[in-house]
Every structure is written in C-alpha cells, then in structure tokens.
Amino acid sequence: MKPFINQPCAVLINTILIITIQITTIDRYIYPWYTLYKIFIRCIFTFPALVSYVPVAVLGANLNTVMRVHVPLEMQGRVFSARDTLQNITIPLGLFLGGIWVDHVFEPFMNRPSAIQHALALFFGAGKGSGIAVMFFIVGIIGFILSIAALRNPLYQSLNDSE
C-alpha cells in the first residue's frame, strides 16, 4: 500500500493555511496601525480554530481506521467514495437551509419580545446576529444528543469486538 497523507493532517494543514491567509489579509490591508488589535485578532481566530479542529482530526482518523478494518478491501473504494459524497453534499445543503432558518425563523424570533427570547438574550445577546448564535447552539445540542444516542446503539458498540 502506498503511503498517503491522512485526511486529519490535511484538514489541520488547510485550517492553519486559511487562518494565516485571513490574518495576513486583515493585518496588511484593513488594520495595519493597531498592534494590540492584531494580537487580539490572532488569538480570537487561531486558538478557537485549532481547538475546534483537533477533535475533527481525531474523529477522522478513528472513522478511517474503523472503516478500513470493517470494510472488505475490494469494497473500500466504493464505500469511501459513497461516504465522502454523502459528507460533502450535506455542506451546501446545510448552508442553504441554515441561511433560510436564520433569516426566516431565528432572527425574527430573537427580535420579537417574549419570555423565551428574553431568557435566550441573556446568553446569546439581543438584536442582529443573536438568531444565528441560537441556531448554532440548538444544532450543537441536537448533534450532541444524536451522538449519545448512537453510542447506545449495539451496532456501534460491537465495532470494537474482535472478529
């Protein structure tokens, strides 16, 4: 088998490259006179991006390992292709639906006074942009619940059993 750059390393390298390009663009063209601002922006962009992509690299490596172990060699090309297609087709779909939900559901909800809006405004702020924060939070909670439910599935629990 030929050596290859594994996907988690590529994700991490691409993330660092994109962050560096963004920071360089901000530094060079937008705010060249604020040294403290530059340091602040670097901390704001770099630290959360690295912290959020470390688990992505670990999850990607684990998924690839499980799939290579449990999928027969002659079917790996088709299975990996189908997996990658399904993963990548959901990105534009999520962007499209997320934009519609923010514009027509979450932002109007966060701009109308109500008891729930007031409680959510304590955590996510009020006004423009608070609706997308609420949507990200709700999607994160749904993802967490689905992940915990999947862990309880006997099919996933049996993946570690030796054959």
Secondary structure as the mmCIF struct_conf table of DSSP 4:
data_model
#
loop_
_struct_conf.conf_type_id
_struct_conf.id
_struct_conf.beg_label_comp_id
_struct_conf.beg_label_asym_id
_struct_conf.beg_label_seq_id
_struct_conf.end_label_comp_id
_struct_conf.end_label_asym_id
_struct_conf.end_label_seq_id
HELX_RH_AL_P HELX_RH_AL_P1 GLN A 7 THR A 25
HELX_RH_PI_P HELX_RH_PI_P1 ILE A 26 ILE A 30
TURN_TY1_P TURN_TY1_P1 PRO A 32 TRP A 33
HELX_RH_AL_P HELX_RH_AL_P2 THR A 35 HIS A 70
BEND BEND1 VAL A 71 VAL A 71
HELX_RH_3T_P HELX_RH_3T_P1 LEU A 73 MET A 75
HELX_RH_AL_P HELX_RH_AL_P3 GLN A 76 TRP A 101
HELX_RH_PI_P HELX_RH_PI_P2 VAL A 102 PHE A 106
HELX_RH_AL_P HELX_RH_AL_P4 GLU A 107 ASN A 111
BEND BEND2 ARG A 112 ARG A 112
HELX_RH_AL_P HELX_RH_AL_P5 ALA A 115 PHE A 124
BEND BEND3 ALA A 126 GLY A 127
TURN_TY1_P TURN_TY1_P2 LYS A 128 GLY A 129
HELX_RH_AL_P HELX_RH_AL_P6 SER A 130 LEU A 151
TURN_TY1_P TURN_TY1_P3 ARG A 152 ARG A 152
BEND BEND4 ASN A 153 ASN A 153
HELX_RH_AL_P HELX_RH_AL_P7 PRO A 154 GLN A 157
HELX_RH_3T_P HELX_RH_3T_P2 SER A 158 ASN A 160
BEND BEND5 ASP A 161 ASP A 161
#
